[in-house]
Amino acid sequence: MAFLEVKQLWHSYRPGEWSLQDISFGLEAGQLMGLLGPSGCGKTTLLRLIAGFERPNKGTLLLDGRPLATPQRWLPPERRGVGMVFQDYALFPHLNAWDNACFGCRCQQDRSRARILLEQLGLTGLDGRYPHELSGGQRQRLALVRALAPGPRLLLLDEPFSNLDVEVRLRLRSELPAVLAQCGVTGVLVTHDPEEALAICDQVAVLKGGLWHQCSSPRQLVAFPATEFVASFVLQANVLPLGRLQALPDAGKALGVAGLEADPGRAVLLRQEALVLHPDREGPAQVVSREFLGYQWLYQLNLHGDLLRLRVPLGQDLAPGDKCRVSLRSEGRPQLLPLPVSVSR
């Protein structure tokens, strides 16, 4: 039995409009799961259901075998043993750092844990400061201390790094797994940043429109995306109908006989690094835009109405409007993607 179990969970804010549809997964103790997807996909709603701020229409939630929500029972947030870190810190402006850290502490052991966490997260000596006297990174660390001090078994984090500058965000996210491990806490992290989820999470779940597209380890997700959306949103890969891909040079060799005999409308994943750019004034592709990434270019090309993304080394400096050709690398084998996700009930 998984530590956190979600079974056939459905939720709606309005009749006939599902915000989450048939969500099921299990999270092992000590793991950090990332909930990944665009705005409005249901990530925060799922977090609120786990926390107890919302009630599901259908389905069950179990924490270490203990029912949090079932058709017969619903446990209020304060009895779930779940901590929460919000995107906007949610610190009390009239309380200093120490009082904020100890808010929710029920005993001396919790206060001792708060003191240790303040030291671990670099907040020593800031006890008497108020939230407006702290930097954004310090406030988010303080919010993390407050959530962990009461000793929750599960910690929920709702885009906790989105309001921070790049350097602080990278530092805090690298610290998070170690802090959770030291406290023996299982975590669920909501983010819309694929790089963030893949970098620090043990499991990554991808949602869109309330549908569960894939849940797997980061390596599994990158190697074998389950849907077109996972391939395009998480990997930023090119997704084309098979019939369009066959028009590229060497497509037959790369796909093989089995691939060429597949449904021409079947989606194919083509990674950015699998494409080679050839300057050609008579070529069928045209440069739409380019971005300088420091050590390479990221080009967007229009090829017969399809938009392709590819990265090329510096030196192949084409400008928007220039014509070119595109071919496949011999090692850049395309992948046929599974059929689209669909739920109907």
Contacts in CASP RR format, 6 or more apart in sequence:
PFRMAT RR
TARGET T0000
AUTHOR 0000-0000-0000
METHOD contacts of the structure
MODEL  1
MAFLEVKQLWHSYRPGEWSLQDISFGLEAGQLMGLLGPSGCGKTTLLRLI
AGFERPNKGTLLLDGRPLATPQRWLPPERRGVGMVFQDYALFPHLNAWDN
ACFGCRCQQDRSRARILLEQLGLTGLDGRYPHELSGGQRQRLALVRALAP
GPRLLLLDEPFSNLDVEVRLRLRSELPAVLAQCGVTGVLVTHDPEEALAI
CDQVAVLKGGLWHQCSSPRQLVAFPATEFVASFVLQANVLPLGRLQALPD
AGKALGVAGLEADPGRAVLLRQEALVLHPDREGPAQVVSREFLGYQWLYQ
LNLHGDLLRLRVPLGQDLAPGDKCRVSLRSEGRPQLLPLPVSVSR
1 62 0 8 1.000
1 65 0 8 1.000
2 26 0 8 1.000
2 27 0 8 1.000
2 28 0 8 1.000
3 26 0 8 1.000
3 27 0 8 1.000
3 28 0 8 1.000
3 29 0 8 1.000
3 30 0 8 1.000
3 31 0 8 1.000
3 63 0 8 1.000
3 64 0 8 1.000
3 153 0 8 1.000
3 154 0 8 1.000
3 186 0 8 1.000
4 26 0 8 1.000
4 27 0 8 1.000
4 50 0 8 1.000
4 61 0 8 1.000
4 62 0 8 1.000
4 63 0 8 1.000
4 64 0 8 1.000
4 154 0 8 1.000
4 186 0 8 1.000
4 188 0 8 1.000
5 25 0 8 1.000
5 26 0 8 1.000
5 27 0 8 1.000
5 60 0 8 1.000
5 61 0 8 1.000
5 62 0 8 1.000
5 63 0 8 1.000
5 65 0 8 1.000
6 23 0 8 1.000
6 24 0 8 1.000
6 25 0 8 1.000
6 26 0 8 1.000
6 46 0 8 1.000
6 50 0 8 1.000
6 60 0 8 1.000
6 61 0 8 1.000
7 24 0 8 1.000
7 59 0 8 1.000
7 60 0 8 1.000
7 61 0 8 1.000
7 62 0 8 1.000
8 22 0 8 1.000
8 23 0 8 1.000
8 24 0 8 1.000
8 58 0 8 1.000
8 59 0 8 1.000
8 60 0 8 1.000
9 20 0 8 1.000
9 22 0 8 1.000
9 23 0 8 1.000
9 24 0 8 1.000
9 46 0 8 1.000
9 49 0 8 1.000
9 56 0 8 1.000
9 58 0 8 1.000
9 59 0 8 1.000
9 60 0 8 1.000
9 61 0 8 1.000
10 18 0 8 1.000
10 20 0 8 1.000
10 21 0 8 1.000
10 22 0 8 1.000
10 23 0 8 1.000
10 56 0 8 1.000
10 57 0 8 1.000
10 58 0 8 1.000
10 59 0 8 1.000
10 345 0 8 1.000
11 18 0 8 1.000
11 19 0 8 1.000
11 20 0 8 1.000
11 45 0 8 1.000
11 46 0 8 1.000
11 49 0 8 1.000
11 54 0 8 1.000
11 56 0 8 1.000
11 57 0 8 1.000
12 18 0 8 1.000
12 19 0 8 1.000
12 57 0 8 1.000
13 19 0 8 1.000
18 210 0 8 1.000
19 42 0 8 1.000
19 45 0 8 1.000
19 210 0 8 1.000
20 42 0 8 1.000
20 45 0 8 1.000
20 46 0 8 1.000
20 49 0 8 1.000
20 56 0 8 1.000
20 210 0 8 1.000
21 210 0 8 1.000
21 211 0 8 1.000
21 212 0 8 1.000
21 343 0 8 1.000
21 345 0 8 1.000
22 212 0 8 1.000
22 343 0 8 1.000
22 345 0 8 1.000
23 46 0 8 1.000
23 210 0 8 1.000
23 212 0 8 1.000
24 212 0 8 1.000
25 33 0 8 1.000
25 205 0 8 1.000
25 212 0 8 1.000
25 215 0 8 1.000
27 33 0 8 1.000
27 186 0 8 1.000
27 187 0 8 1.000
27 188 0 8 1.000
27 203 0 8 1.000
28 186 0 8 1.000
28 202 0 8 1.000
29 64 0 8 1.000
29 186 0 8 1.000
30 180 0 8 1.000
30 181 0 8 1.000
30 184 0 8 1.000
30 185 0 8 1.000
30 186 0 8 1.000
30 187 0 8 1.000
31 186 0 8 1.000
31 187 0 8 1.000
31 202 0 8 1.000
31 203 0 8 1.000
32 176 0 8 1.000
32 177 0 8 1.000
32 180 0 8 1.000
32 186 0 8 1.000
32 187 0 8 1.000
32 188 0 8 1.000
32 189 0 8 1.000
32 200 0 8 1.000
32 201 0 8 1.000
32 202 0 8 1.000
32 203 0 8 1.000
33 187 0 8 1.000
33 188 0 8 1.000
33 189 0 8 1.000
33 201 0 8 1.000
33 202 0 8 1.000
33 203 0 8 1.000
33 204 0 8 1.000
33 205 0 8 1.000
33 215 0 8 1.000
34 188 0 8 1.000
34 189 0 8 1.000
34 190 0 8 1.000
34 191 0 8 1.000
34 197 0 8 1.000
34 201 0 8 1.000
34 203 0 8 1.000
34 204 0 8 1.000
34 205 0 8 1.000
35 43 0 8 1.000
35 46 0 8 1.000
35 47 0 8 1.000
35 188 0 8 1.000
35 189 0 8 1.000
35 190 0 8 1.000
35 191 0 8 1.000
35 205 0 8 1.000
35 207 0 8 1.000
36 43 0 8 1.000
36 191 0 8 1.000
36 192 0 8 1.000
36 193 0 8 1.000
36 194 0 8 1.000
36 197 0 8 1.000
36 204 0 8 1.000
36 205 0 8 1.000
36 206 0 8 1.000
36 207 0 8 1.000
36 233 0 8 1.000
36 234 0 8 1.000
37 43 0 8 1.000
37 192 0 8 1.000
37 206 0 8 1.000
37 207 0 8 1.000
37 208 0 8 1.000
37 233 0 8 1.000
38 192 0 8 1.000
38 208 0 8 1.000
38 233 0 8 1.000
39 192 0 8 1.000
40 209 0 8 1.000
41 207 0 8 1.000
41 208 0 8 1.000
41 209 0 8 1.000
41 210 0 8 1.000
42 207 0 8 1.000
42 209 0 8 1.000
42 210 0 8 1.000
43 190 0 8 1.000
43 191 0 8 1.000
43 192 0 8 1.000
43 207 0 8 1.000
44 158 0 8 1.000
44 159 0 8 1.000
44 190 0 8 1.000
45 54 0 8 1.000
46 207 0 8 1.000
47 84 0 8 1.000
47 156 0 8 1.000
47 158 0 8 1.000
47 188 0 8 1.000
47 190 0 8 1.000
48 54 0 8 1.000
49 55 0 8 1.000
49 56 0 8 1.000
49 61 0 8 1.000
49 69 0 8 1.000
50 61 0 8 1.000
50 68 0 8 1.000
50 82 0 8 1.000
50 154 0 8 1.000
50 156 0 8 1.000
50 188 0 8 1.000
51 77 0 8 1.000
51 80 0 8 1.000
51 82 0 8 1.000
51 83 0 8 1.000
51 84 0 8 1.000
51 156 0 8 1.000
52 68 0 8 1.000
52 69 0 8 1.000
52 74 0 8 1.000
52 75 0 8 1.000
52 76 0 8 1.000
52 77 0 8 1.000
52 80 0 8 1.000
52 82 0 8 1.000
53 77 0 8 1.000
55 69 0 8 1.000
55 74 0 8 1.000
56 69 0 8 1.000
58 71 0 8 1.000
59 69 0 8 1.000
59 70 0 8 1.000
59 71 0 8 1.000
60 67 0 8 1.000
60 69 0 8 1.000
60 70 0 8 1.000
60 71 0 8 1.000
61 67 0 8 1.000
61 68 0 8 1.000
61 69 0 8 1.000
61 70 0 8 1.000
62 68 0 8 1.000
63 80 0 8 1.000
63 81 0 8 1.000
63 82 0 8 1.000
63 153 0 8 1.000
63 154 0 8 1.000
64 153 0 8 1.000
67 73 0 8 1.000
67 75 0 8 1.000
68 74 0 8 1.000
68 75 0 8 1.000
68 80 0 8 1.000
69 75 0 8 1.000
80 154 0 8 1.000
81 150 0 8 1.000
81 151 0 8 1.000
81 152 0 8 1.000
81 153 0 8 1.000
81 154 0 8 1.000
82 152 0 8 1.000
82 153 0 8 1.000
82 154 0 8 1.000
82 155 0 8 1.000
82 156 0 8 1.000
83 147 0 8 1.000
83 148 0 8 1.000
83 150 0 8 1.000
83 152 0 8 1.000
83 154 0 8 1.000
83 155 0 8 1.000
83 156 0 8 1.000
84 147 0 8 1.000
84 155 0 8 1.000
84 156 0 8 1.000
84 157 0 8 1.000
84 158 0 8 1.000
85 140 0 8 1.000
85 143 0 8 1.000
85 144 0 8 1.000
85 147 0 8 1.000
85 155 0 8 1.000
85 156 0 8 1.000
85 157 0 8 1.000
85 158 0 8 1.000
85 160 0 8 1.000
86 143 0 8 1.000
86 158 0 8 1.000
86 160 0 8 1.000
87 158 0 8 1.000
87 159 0 8 1.000
87 160 0 8 1.000
87 162 0 8 1.000
87 163 0 8 1.000
88 163 0 8 1.000
89 131 0 8 1.000
89 136 0 8 1.000
89 139 0 8 1.000
89 140 0 8 1.000
89 142 0 8 1.000
89 143 0 8 1.000
90 143 0 8 1.000
91 100 0 8 1.000
91 131 0 8 1.000
91 139 0 8 1.000
91 142 0 8 1.000
91 143 0 8 1.000
91 146 0 8 1.000
92 99 0 8 1.000
92 100 0 8 1.000
92 103 0 8 1.000
92 131 0 8 1.000
93 130 0 8 1.000
93 131 0 8 1.000
93 132 0 8 1.000
94 130 0 8 1.000
95 103 0 8 1.000
95 130 0 8 1.000
96 127 0 8 1.000
96 128 0 8 1.000
96 129 0 8 1.000
96 130 0 8 1.000
97 118 0 8 1.000
97 123 0 8 1.000
97 126 0 8 1.000
97 127 0 8 1.000
97 128 0 8 1.000
97 129 0 8 1.000
97 130 0 8 1.000
97 131 0 8 1.000
97 134 0 8 1.000
97 142 0 8 1.000
98 114 0 8 1.000
98 118 0 8 1.000
98 127 0 8 1.000
98 128 0 8 1.000
100 131 0 8 1.000
100 142 0 8 1.000
100 146 0 8 1.000
101 114 0 8 1.000
101 117 0 8 1.000
101 118 0 8 1.000
101 142 0 8 1.000
101 145 0 8 1.000
101 146 0 8 1.000
101 149 0 8 1.000
102 110 0 8 1.000
102 111 0 8 1.000
102 114 0 8 1.000
102 146 0 8 1.000
102 149 0 8 1.000
103 146 0 8 1.000
104 110 0 8 1.000
104 146 0 8 1.000
104 149 0 8 1.000
104 150 0 8 1.000
105 111 0 8 1.000
105 113 0 8 1.000
105 114 0 8 1.000
105 149 0 8 1.000
105 150 0 8 1.000
106 150 0 8 1.000
110 149 0 8 1.000
110 150 0 8 1.000
110 151 0 8 1.000
111 149 0 8 1.000
113 148 0 8 1.000
113 149 0 8 1.000
113 151 0 8 1.000
113 183 0 8 1.000
114 145 0 8 1.000
114 146 0 8 1.000
114 149 0 8 1.000
117 144 0 8 1.000
117 145 0 8 1.000
117 148 0 8 1.000
117 149 0 8 1.000
117 179 0 8 1.000
117 183 0 8 1.000
118 124 0 8 1.000
118 126 0 8 1.000
118 127 0 8 1.000
118 145 0 8 1.000
120 179 0 8 1.000
120 182 0 8 1.000
121 141 0 8 1.000
121 144 0 8 1.000
121 145 0 8 1.000
121 175 0 8 1.000
121 179 0 8 1.000
122 141 0 8 1.000
123 138 0 8 1.000
123 141 0 8 1.000
123 142 0 8 1.000
123 145 0 8 1.000
126 134 0 8 1.000
126 138 0 8 1.000
131 139 0 8 1.000
131 142 0 8 1.000
134 142 0 8 1.000
135 168 0 8 1.000
136 163 0 8 1.000
136 164 0 8 1.000
136 168 0 8 1.000
137 164 0 8 1.000
137 168 0 8 1.000
137 172 0 8 1.000
140 160 0 8 1.000
140 161 0 8 1.000
140 163 0 8 1.000
140 164 0 8 1.000
140 172 0 8 1.000
141 172 0 8 1.000
143 160 0 8 1.000
144 160 0 8 1.000
144 176 0 8 1.000
144 179 0 8 1.000
147 155 0 8 1.000
148 155 0 8 1.000
148 179 0 8 1.000
148 183 0 8 1.000
148 185 0 8 1.000
151 183 0 8 1.000
151 185 0 8 1.000
152 185 0 8 1.000
153 185 0 8 1.000
153 186 0 8 1.000
154 185 0 8 1.000
154 186 0 8 1.000
154 187 0 8 1.000
154 188 0 8 1.000
155 180 0 8 1.000
155 185 0 8 1.000
155 186 0 8 1.000
155 187 0 8 1.000
155 188 0 8 1.000
156 187 0 8 1.000
156 188 0 8 1.000
156 190 0 8 1.000
157 176 0 8 1.000
157 187 0 8 1.000
157 188 0 8 1.000
157 189 0 8 1.000
157 190 0 8 1.000
158 190 0 8 1.000
159 190 0 8 1.000
159 191 0 8 1.000
159 192 0 8 1.000
160 172 0 8 1.000
160 189 0 8 1.000
161 169 0 8 1.000
161 172 0 8 1.000
161 173 0 8 1.000
161 191 0 8 1.000
161 196 0 8 1.000
162 191 0 8 1.000
162 192 0 8 1.000
162 193 0 8 1.000
164 172 0 8 1.000
173 196 0 8 1.000
173 199 0 8 1.000
173 200 0 8 1.000
174 199 0 8 1.000
174 200 0 8 1.000
176 189 0 8 1.000
176 200 0 8 1.000
177 200 0 8 1.000
180 186 0 8 1.000
180 187 0 8 1.000
189 196 0 8 1.000
189 197 0 8 1.000
189 200 0 8 1.000
189 201 0 8 1.000
191 197 0 8 1.000
194 233 0 8 1.000
194 234 0 8 1.000
194 235 0 8 1.000
194 236 0 8 1.000
197 204 0 8 1.000
197 218 0 8 1.000
198 204 0 8 1.000
198 218 0 8 1.000
198 221 0 8 1.000
198 222 0 8 1.000
198 234 0 8 1.000
199 218 0 8 1.000
201 218 0 8 1.000
202 217 0 8 1.000
203 215 0 8 1.000
203 216 0 8 1.000
203 217 0 8 1.000
204 214 0 8 1.000
204 215 0 8 1.000
204 216 0 8 1.000
204 217 0 8 1.000
204 218 0 8 1.000
204 221 0 8 1.000
204 234 0 8 1.000
205 212 0 8 1.000
205 214 0 8 1.000
205 215 0 8 1.000
206 212 0 8 1.000
206 213 0 8 1.000
206 214 0 8 1.000
206 215 0 8 1.000
206 221 0 8 1.000
206 229 0 8 1.000
206 230 0 8 1.000
206 233 0 8 1.000
206 234 0 8 1.000
207 213 0 8 1.000
208 229 0 8 1.000
208 233 0 8 1.000
211 341 0 8 1.000
211 343 0 8 1.000
212 341 0 8 1.000
213 226 0 8 1.000
213 227 0 8 1.000
213 229 0 8 1.000
213 230 0 8 1.000
213 341 0 8 1.000
214 221 0 8 1.000
214 225 0 8 1.000
214 226 0 8 1.000
214 227 0 8 1.000
214 230 0 8 1.000
216 224 0 8 1.000
216 226 0 8 1.000
221 230 0 8 1.000
221 234 0 8 1.000
222 234 0 8 1.000
222 235 0 8 1.000
224 335 0 8 1.000
225 231 0 8 1.000
225 234 0 8 1.000
225 235 0 8 1.000
225 237 0 8 1.000
225 269 0 8 1.000
225 335 0 8 1.000
225 337 0 8 1.000
226 337 0 8 1.000
226 338 0 8 1.000
226 341 0 8 1.000
227 337 0 8 1.000
227 338 0 8 1.000
227 340 0 8 1.000
227 341 0 8 1.000
228 239 0 8 1.000
228 267 0 8 1.000
228 269 0 8 1.000
228 337 0 8 1.000
228 340 0 8 1.000
229 341 0 8 1.000
231 237 0 8 1.000
231 239 0 8 1.000
231 267 0 8 1.000
231 269 0 8 1.000
231 337 0 8 1.000
232 238 0 8 1.000
232 239 0 8 1.000
235 269 0 8 1.000
235 271 0 8 1.000
236 272 0 8 1.000
236 309 0 8 1.000
237 269 0 8 1.000
237 270 0 8 1.000
237 271 0 8 1.000
237 272 0 8 1.000
237 309 0 8 1.000
238 269 0 8 1.000
238 270 0 8 1.000
238 271 0 8 1.000
238 272 0 8 1.000
238 275 0 8 1.000
238 306 0 8 1.000
238 308 0 8 1.000
238 309 0 8 1.000
238 310 0 8 1.000
239 267 0 8 1.000
239 268 0 8 1.000
239 269 0 8 1.000
239 270 0 8 1.000
239 337 0 8 1.000
240 267 0 8 1.000
240 268 0 8 1.000
240 270 0 8 1.000
240 306 0 8 1.000
241 264 0 8 1.000
241 265 0 8 1.000
241 266 0 8 1.000
241 267 0 8 1.000
241 268 0 8 1.000
242 255 0 8 1.000
242 259 0 8 1.000
242 262 0 8 1.000
242 263 0 8 1.000
242 264 0 8 1.000
242 265 0 8 1.000
242 266 0 8 1.000
242 267 0 8 1.000
242 268 0 8 1.000
242 336 0 8 1.000
243 264 0 8 1.000
243 265 0 8 1.000
244 304 0 8 1.000
244 306 0 8 1.000
245 251 0 8 1.000
245 255 0 8 1.000
245 268 0 8 1.000
245 270 0 8 1.000
245 334 0 8 1.000
246 252 0 8 1.000
246 255 0 8 1.000
246 260 0 8 1.000
246 264 0 8 1.000
247 304 0 8 1.000
248 326 0 8 1.000
248 327 0 8 1.000
248 328 0 8 1.000
249 325 0 8 1.000
249 327 0 8 1.000
249 328 0 8 1.000
250 327 0 8 1.000
250 328 0 8 1.000
250 330 0 8 1.000
251 328 0 8 1.000
251 334 0 8 1.000
252 260 0 8 1.000
253 330 0 8 1.000
254 328 0 8 1.000
254 330 0 8 1.000
254 332 0 8 1.000
254 333 0 8 1.000
254 334 0 8 1.000
255 268 0 8 1.000
255 333 0 8 1.000
255 334 0 8 1.000
259 336 0 8 1.000
262 336 0 8 1.000
266 336 0 8 1.000
266 337 0 8 1.000
267 336 0 8 1.000
267 337 0 8 1.000
268 334 0 8 1.000
268 335 0 8 1.000
268 336 0 8 1.000
268 337 0 8 1.000
269 334 0 8 1.000
269 335 0 8 1.000
269 336 0 8 1.000
269 337 0 8 1.000
270 308 0 8 1.000
270 328 0 8 1.000
270 334 0 8 1.000
271 332 0 8 1.000
272 298 0 8 1.000
272 309 0 8 1.000
272 310 0 8 1.000
272 311 0 8 1.000
273 310 0 8 1.000
273 311 0 8 1.000
273 329 0 8 1.000
273 332 0 8 1.000
274 328 0 8 1.000
274 329 0 8 1.000
274 331 0 8 1.000
274 332 0 8 1.000
274 333 0 8 1.000
274 334 0 8 1.000
275 308 0 8 1.000
275 310 0 8 1.000
275 326 0 8 1.000
275 327 0 8 1.000
275 328 0 8 1.000
275 329 0 8 1.000
276 326 0 8 1.000
276 327 0 8 1.000
276 328 0 8 1.000
276 329 0 8 1.000
277 299 0 8 1.000
277 301 0 8 1.000
277 310 0 8 1.000
277 312 0 8 1.000
277 316 0 8 1.000
277 318 0 8 1.000
277 324 0 8 1.000
277 325 0 8 1.000
277 326 0 8 1.000
278 324 0 8 1.000
278 325 0 8 1.000
278 326 0 8 1.000
278 327 0 8 1.000
279 316 0 8 1.000
279 318 0 8 1.000
279 322 0 8 1.000
279 324 0 8 1.000
280 323 0 8 1.000
280 324 0 8 1.000
280 325 0 8 1.000
281 323 0 8 1.000
282 323 0 8 1.000
283 323 0 8 1.000
283 324 0 8 1.000
283 325 0 8 1.000
284 303 0 8 1.000
284 304 0 8 1.000
284 323 0 8 1.000
284 325 0 8 1.000
285 301 0 8 1.000
285 302 0 8 1.000
285 303 0 8 1.000
285 308 0 8 1.000
285 323 0 8 1.000
285 324 0 8 1.000
285 325 0 8 1.000
285 326 0 8 1.000
286 301 0 8 1.000
286 302 0 8 1.000
286 321 0 8 1.000
286 322 0 8 1.000
286 323 0 8 1.000
286 324 0 8 1.000
287 299 0 8 1.000
287 300 0 8 1.000
287 301 0 8 1.000
287 318 0 8 1.000
287 319 0 8 1.000
287 320 0 8 1.000
287 321 0 8 1.000
287 322 0 8 1.000
287 323 0 8 1.000
287 324 0 8 1.000
288 300 0 8 1.000
288 301 0 8 1.000
288 302 0 8 1.000
288 307 0 8 1.000
288 320 0 8 1.000
288 321 0 8 1.000
289 299 0 8 1.000
289 300 0 8 1.000
289 320 0 8 1.000
290 297 0 8 1.000
290 298 0 8 1.000
290 299 0 8 1.000
290 300 0 8 1.000
290 318 0 8 1.000
290 319 0 8 1.000
290 320 0 8 1.000
291 297 0 8 1.000
291 298 0 8 1.000
293 311 0 8 1.000
294 314 0 8 1.000
295 313 0 8 1.000
295 314 0 8 1.000
296 311 0 8 1.000
296 312 0 8 1.000
296 313 0 8 1.000
296 314 0 8 1.000
297 311 0 8 1.000
297 312 0 8 1.000
297 313 0 8 1.000
297 314 0 8 1.000
297 316 0 8 1.000
297 317 0 8 1.000
298 309 0 8 1.000
298 310 0 8 1.000
298 311 0 8 1.000
299 309 0 8 1.000
299 310 0 8 1.000
299 311 0 8 1.000
299 312 0 8 1.000
299 318 0 8 1.000
300 307 0 8 1.000
300 308 0 8 1.000
300 309 0 8 1.000
301 307 0 8 1.000
301 308 0 8 1.000
301 309 0 8 1.000
301 310 0 8 1.000
301 324 0 8 1.000
301 326 0 8 1.000
302 308 0 8 1.000
303 326 0 8 1.000
308 326 0 8 1.000
310 326 0 8 1.000
318 324 0 8 1.000
328 334 0 8 1.000
END
